[in-house]
């Protein structure tokens, strides 16, 4: 029996579309960059917005450093949708490793926060750990992501 359930993953040109969950994972891993971009839109209250999510400045800067790979992955996805430049194909095909490195960096940051708080429970840290777990499952188990990463090749052009 033939299985055509993966046909919804293709666009009108026959290429595999990026999974929506990939964008959610990127937003989670680059949340410091998202907050940074939001703070740029607020002219008078930039510091207040950043301090709302990151009371410690070092946590914010560490989040920017850790999430920088996720920002690079986002730009690689943008280039893949355009199909150019082709010299980025080998780098694009390793985005799962980049996401894994970002996941590990975020885990170390959360562990540092938890150890500073002497491992007392807080909802924010619990949700961050749950988000990391979900992101890890997606990165390692998503068949859609696997097909998407392997889809951009030189013969596609």
MIKOL-370355 format. One line per 4 residues: their letters; for each residue y, z, x of N, C-alpha, C. Coordinates in pm, whole numbers, plus 50000, padded with zeros to 5 digits. Atoms other than C-alpha are relative to their C-alpha. Example, Ala and Ser with C-alpha at 12.3 -4.5 7.8 and 13.67 -1.06 7.14 Angstrom:
BEGIN
AS> 49881 50000 50089 49550 50780 51230 50120 50000 50090 | 49881 49994 49918 49894 50714 51367 50109 50073 49923
This chain:
BEGIN
XXXX> 49883 50000 50084 50000 50000 50000 50125 50000 50089 | 49878 50012 49921 50340 49902 50138 50102 50105 49957 | 49899 49899 50026 50615 50161 50167 50137 49940 50027 | 49867 50059 49986 50965 50024 50103 50110 50104 49981
XXXX> 49900 49896 50024 51144 50358 50082 50111 49999 50105 | 49899 50000 49895 51332 50297 50408 50099 49884 49985 | 49913 50115 50017 51502 49983 50275 50144 50043 49968 | 49865 49951 50032 51798 50191 50155 50077 50038 50126
XXXX> 49934 49969 49874 51874 50266 50521 50069 49879 50060 | 49947 50124 49942 51975 49903 50583 50129 49961 49930 | 49878 50052 50060 52317 49753 50532 49978 49854 49961 | 50014 50137 50046 52386 49401 50405 49969 49901 50113
XXXX> 50032 50086 49886 52340 49257 50757 49861 50030 50057 | 50134 49966 49953 51996 49415 50802 49997 50103 50110 | 49995 49897 49897 52111 49685 51045 49980 50137 49935 | 50021 49864 50049 52016 50050 51007 50135 50071 49997
XXXX> 49875 49926 50015 52309 50250 50872 49985 50139 50061 | 50010 49861 49950 52394 50584 51032 49976 50096 49885 | 50025 49904 50107 52260 50875 50831 50123 50085 49972 | 49889 49913 50038 52514 51080 50639 49986 50136 50066
XXXX> 50023 49870 49935 52355 51392 50785 50047 50000 50145 | 49950 50008 49862 52452 51269 51132 50149 50034 50004 | 49858 49967 50005 52818 51287 51035 50023 50148 49972 | 49989 49857 50028 52766 51638 50898 49969 50080 50126
XXXX> 50035 49933 49874 52597 51744 51223 50114 49987 50101 | 49888 50019 49907 52882 51593 51426 50120 50086 49961 | 49888 49915 50044 53142 51775 51214 49972 50146 50032 | 50035 49861 49968 52953 52101 51265 50012 50027 50150
XXXX> 49999 49979 49855 52913 52058 51640 50140 49984 50060 | 49863 50021 49950 53274 51941 51685 50101 50070 49909 | 49909 49932 50093 53427 52192 51441 50127 50049 50068 | 49877 49961 49928 53671 52313 51707 50096 49881 50008
XXXX> 49916 50119 49996 53797 51957 51741 50058 49969 49863 | 49949 50021 50136 53829 51929 51362 50115 50096 49971 | 49893 49902 50020 54036 52248 51354 50120 49964 50086 | 49890 50045 49914 54242 52117 51646 50076 49886 49933
XXXX> 49934 50112 50067 54312 51796 51453 50077 50048 49877 | 49927 49945 50115 54405 51994 51142 50125 50074 50044 | 49883 49925 49953 54638 52213 51345 50112 49908 50045 | 49896 50095 49961 54822 51905 51469 50081 49952 49881
XXXX> 49927 50044 50119 54917 51820 51111 50095 50108 49950 | 49913 49890 50041 55076 52163 51056 50107 50019 50106 | 49895 49993 49899 55412 52167 51227 50038 50143 50036 | 49950 49867 49970 55512 52531 51197 49895 50107 50015
XXXX> 50102 49895 50005 55183 52714 51164 49874 49963 50076 | 50117 50042 49922 54955 52569 51430 49919 50118 50049 | 50071 49885 49945 54869 52899 51593 49932 50081 49891 | 50058 49922 50110 54808 53069 51258 49872 49934 49949
XXXX> 50120 50070 50046 54558 52801 51154 49885 50016 50099 | 50104 49985 49899 54367 52819 51481 49949 50145 50003 | 50040 49858 49997 54366 53201 51477 49920 50039 49876 | 50078 49973 50120 54224 53193 51124 49850 49978 50027
XXXX> 50139 50031 49971 53902 53037 51256 49954 50057 50134 | 50033 49951 49866 53914 53148 51620 50101 50106 50041 | 49905 49895 49961 54081 53487 51674 50022 50007 50151 | 49988 49999 49854 54014 53464 52048 50025 49857 50050
XXXX> 49966 50132 49947 54173 53176 52235 49888 49943 50087 | 50109 50047 49914 53882 53158 52479 49885 49941 49917 | 50103 50057 50088 53639 53097 52189 50038 49858 49957 | 49952 50132 50043 53853 52806 52073 49988 49898 50113
XXXX> 50007 50092 49886 53876 52649 52420 49854 49971 50036 | 50143 50022 49975 53502 52699 52475 49940 49907 49896 | 50047 50090 50105 53436 52531 52141 50046 49858 50021 | 49953 50136 49970 53651 52236 52242 49918 49937 50111
XXXX> 50080 50053 49888 53459 52199 52567 49859 49966 49953 | 50138 50023 50045 53118 52233 52399 49992 49884 49902 | 50003 50105 50101 53208 51994 52116 50046 49864 50049 | 49949 50127 49950 53344 51722 52341 49892 49891 50002
XXXX> 50108 50100 50002 53004 51552 52364 49981 49946 49859 | 50012 50045 50139 52988 51538 51983 50111 49901 49966 | 49890 50095 50022 53328 51363 51983 49966 49866 50066 | 50041 50124 49932 53195 51109 52236 49893 49929 49918
XXXX> 50104 50059 50085 52890 51053 52013 50063 49934 49878 | 49932 50060 50115 53122 50991 51717 50062 49865 50037 | 49941 50127 49958 53307 50722 51913 49892 49896 50031 | 50110 50094 49977 52975 50567 52021 49949 49943 49868
XXXX> 50042 50048 50132 52876 50544 51653 50100 49898 49948 | 49897 50095 50042 53207 50373 51580 49984 49867 50072 | 50020 50124 49926 53145 50119 51856 49872 49929 49956 | 50125 50061 50046 52789 50063 51731 50022 49925 49870
XXXX> 49975 50067 50127 52915 49977 51384 50073 49868 50021 | 49930 50125 49969 53142 49713 51539 49912 49905 50080 | 50090 50083 49920 52864 49589 51769 50052 49968 50138 | 49941 50027 49869 53086 49586 52076 50058 50127 50055
XXXX> 50048 50079 49887 53108 49650 52369 49852 50030 50028 | 50144 49988 49983 52747 49591 52455 49958 50084 50121 | 50038 49918 49885 52759 49781 52785 49978 50147 49960 | 50021 49863 50048 52754 50103 52576 49862 50021 49936
XXXX> 50131 49989 50065 52406 50029 52437 49911 50104 50068 | 50087 49897 49940 52216 50238 52699 50051 50142 49975 | 49943 49868 50029 52455 50529 52642 49976 50038 49854 | 50024 49973 50142 52421 50497 52263 49856 50040 49974
XXXX> 50140 49969 50023 52044 50507 52285 49960 50137 50050 | 50026 49864 49954 52070 50852 52443 50084 50104 49925 | 49916 49905 50072 52288 51015 52178 49923 50122 49952 | 50079 49883 50040 52003 51239 52070 50001 50106 50110
XXXX> 49993 49904 49889 52007 51398 52416 50139 50063 50009 | 49866 49945 50002 52383 51437 52396 50017 50104 49890 | 49995 49902 50110 52349 51610 52060 49921 50125 50035 | 50081 49885 49960 52077 51832 52205 50076 50088 50100
XXXX> 49921 49923 49902 52301 51935 52498 50112 50075 49929 | 49895 49933 50077 52584 52011 52255 49943 50116 49920 | 50067 49894 50076 52342 52215 52043 49971 50120 50090 | 50028 49891 49906 52239 52419 52347 50130 50072 50039
XXXX> 49871 49939 49964 52604 52475 52447 50052 50087 49886 | 49957 49921 50116 52688 52593 52094 49914 50126 49986 | 50087 49882 50008 52385 52826 52100 50042 50105 50102 | 49952 49904 49899 52512 52984 52423 50132 50065 49957
XXXX> 49874 49943 50048 52858 53028 52270 49976 50103 49890 | 50030 49905 50107 52714 53195 51962 49932 50124 50056 | 50064 49886 49936 52493 53414 52178 50105 50088 50070 | 49893 49923 49935 52802 53517 52377 50080 50080 49898
XXXX> 49927 49928 50105 52985 53607 52055 49917 50116 49946 | 50087 49895 50053 52686 53803 51928 49984 50114 50099 | 50014 49893 49902 52645 53993 52251 50129 50080 50013 | 49871 49930 49997 53017 54078 52251 50010 50095 49881
XXXX> 49997 49916 50119 52975 54216 51898 49882 50097 49994 | 50118 49914 49990 52662 54406 52011 49898 49970 49889 | 50097 50054 50093 52451 54193 51775 50011 50061 49861 | 49976 49955 50137 52607 54335 51459 50007 49877 49911
XXXX> 50006 50114 50090 52555 54111 51160 50137 49969 49943 | 49883 50048 50073 52841 53903 51026 49960 49868 49934 | 50036 50121 50073 52820 53624 50772 50038 49874 50076 | 49957 50117 49925 53013 53384 50990 49900 49964 50109
XXXX> 50097 50027 49894 52774 53420 51282 49864 49963 49943 | 50126 50036 50065 52474 53408 51050 50000 49856 49953 | 49991 50139 50044 52593 53081 50901 50003 49903 50118 | 50000 50086 49881 52659 52939 51248 49859 49984 50056
XXXX> 50138 50009 49951 52304 53024 51357 49916 49915 49906 | 50072 50082 50097 52166 52873 51036 50038 49852 50016 | 49956 50137 49977 52377 52560 51098 49938 49941 50125 | 50064 50048 49876 52244 52531 51453 49852 49969 49977
XXXX> 50141 50023 50030 51888 52563 51325 49982 49871 49922 | 50009 50121 50082 51945 52293 51063 50030 49876 50084 | 49966 50113 49913 52111 52064 51319 49886 49966 50095 | 50114 50022 49911 51819 52111 51558 49885 49932 49928
XXXX> 50105 50066 50077 51570 52022 51287 50034 49854 49974 | 49960 50137 50028 51767 51713 51198 49988 49912 50124 | 50001 50080 49878 51803 51594 51557 49857 49967 50043 | 50136 50022 49951 51433 51632 51636 49906 49938 49898
XXXX> 50097 50044 50100 51270 51541 51305 50045 49883 49914 | 49951 50105 50089 51488 51276 51141 49949 49862 50042 | 50050 50134 49975 51311 50943 51120 50114 49898 49988 | 49885 50088 50019 51631 50779 50996 50085 49996 50127
XXXX> 49923 49996 49875 51817 50894 51309 49926 49926 50111 | 50081 50068 49896 51533 50769 51529 50011 49848 49987 | 49986 50144 50022 51545 50422 51372 50141 49953 50028 | 49860 50038 49978 51924 50417 51386 50031 49989 50149
XXXX> 49972 50002 49856 51936 50497 51759 49933 49879 50066 | 50073 50113 49939 51679 50228 51841 50048 49864 49950 | 49963 50125 50064 51851 49965 51626 50101 49917 50078 | 49898 50076 49929 52143 49868 51852 49942 49950 50131
XXXX> 50055 50065 49881 51996 49626 52105 50077 49873 50028 | 49929 50123 49962 52124 49318 52286 49958 49882 49912 | 50044 50113 50079 51913 49082 52075 50054 50002 49858 | 49943 49992 50134 52088 49202 51759 50125 49915 49988
X> 49870 50070 50004 52409 49024 51852 49983 49856 49965
